[in-house]
Amino acid sequence: MASNDRTGFGAEANGAVAKEPNGPPPAESPSADEKRAALDQVLQSAHFERADQLRSFLRYVCEMELAGRGSELNEHLIGVEALGRPNAYSTDEDSSVRRRAYALRRKLDEVYARELAHAPIRIVVPKGSYVPFFVSNPASEVARDAYRLSTPPPVSRRAGLSAA
């Protein structure tokens, strides 16, 4: 009797699991160095130049995620550690972290729409969470490839000269 694996395809009689249909390979996750470079790029952008609290917020949540502690992120911790709120700070009475998270998401959207449209890695802080995701930007590869295709090969200066 054939059993079904989690993909919905039956297992072979000899115990080998059937392979999934051909498709694109899963995208590789950016390396820690690539993630740090993406963070530095955003923090150095003109859009974040005067946004000290948003810079602190973004730096803190990204560093926590890079340290493998993203699951520990919560509103109170961000308020105290990143925004300098006192330990007695109450998230019920002070919505500053939620307001800054909203502003951060908008600022990231702006910076990636205008200044860093072709950045290879983007930082996303999804609504309902404070844990950032580092995602590859396919637009950067399309732009790079378009540039390569639109740039004519260098022409030799001797190409048009005749030997008279």
N, C-alpha and C positions, 0 to 999 in steps of 0.2 A: 504494500500500500504506500503510495507516494504521499509525502507530507508537504505542506506549503511553508515556505520561508516568509519572512516579513515583506518581501517584495511582491508576493502574490504569485510567484513562479514556483512550480513544483520542483522538488529535489529529484535528482537522478536516482535510479535504483541502486547504484553503487555508493551512494552517500555524497556524491559531489553536488554542490549547490549550483543551480542554473544561474548563469550570469544575466545581468540586466541588459536590456536592449542597448545598442550603441547610442551614444549621445556625447555631448561635450564633456571633457573631464572637469571635475569640480575645480573651481577657482582656488588658487593657493592663497592662503592668508598672508598678508604682508608681514615681513620680519619685524622684530623689535626695533632695529635700526631704521627701517622704513617708516614705522609708526612714529618714532621720535623725530625724524626729519619732517614728517607731515605736521606734527605738533609745533615744531620750531617755525615752520613756514607760516602757519596760521598766526602764531603769537607775534611774528615779525611783520605781519601784513599791516598796511595802512589802516584797514578797518578796525584792527584791535589796538592801534597805537595809543589811544587815549582811554581805552576801556579796561582800566586796572582791575575792577572786580570781576569782569568777565574773563580776563586773562588768568586771574588767580583761580577762578572756578574751573576753567577748561584745563589748566595745567594740573590742578589737583585731581580731577576725575580721571584724566588720561594717565597720570603717574600711578594712581591706584590701580587702574586696569593693567598697565604695563607690569606692575609688581605682582599681578595675579590676585589682587584684592578687590576687584571690581564688584564682586557680590556683596561686599561689606558697605558699599556706598549707600547712604541714606540722607535724607534731608537735614537731620540734626547734625550729623557728622560733617557734611559739607558746610553748613552754617558756621560751625565752630572752627573747623580746620582751615577752610578756604576763605571764608568771608569774615573771620574774626569775631564772631558772635560769642557772648559769654557761655560757659557751660550750662547755666541755668536758662538759656535761651529756649523758648517754647515755640515749636512749629505751629501750634494752634493759634498763637497770638501774633506771630511774625511770619509773613508769607514771602520774605525777601529771597529765600532760596528758590521758591517756585517762580517768582518774578524774574530772577536772574537766569534761571534755566530757560524760560520762555525767550528772554532777550538773547541768550547765547544761541539758541536754535535759529533765531532770525538773523543774528550776526553771521553765523556760519553759512546760512543760505546766501546772504549778501556777498560774503567774501568768495564763495565758490562760484557765484553767478558772475561776478565782475573781475575780481583781482586774481583768483587762483582757478579759473575755469578749466585749465588743463593740468592741474595738479594730479600726479599719478595716484595718490592716496588721499581720500577724503575722510574727515572725522564727522561722524553722525551721532547725535545724542537724541535717541528716539523719544517721542512724547510718552510720558508715563514711566520714564526710567531716567536715571542719572548715569548709567553705565554707557560709556562711549563705544562706538564701533568704528573700526578703521576699515574702509572699503576701497577696493581698487576702482579707479575711475576710468571706464572704458573710453570716455571722451578724450582722455589724454593720449591714448594709443591711436585713436582715429585721427586726432589732430597731428600727431607725430607722423603717421603714415601719409596724411594728406600733404604735409609739408615736404616729405621726401618725394612724393609724386609730382608736386608742383614746382620743385626746384630743378631747373635744367642742369644737366651736367656741365662742369666747367669746360670752357672752350679754350683750346690752345691758341695762343696768340699767333702761332705760325700757320694755323689752319687755312686762313684766307689769303696768305701770301703766295705769289707764284715766283718761281725761280726764273727771272728774266735774263 
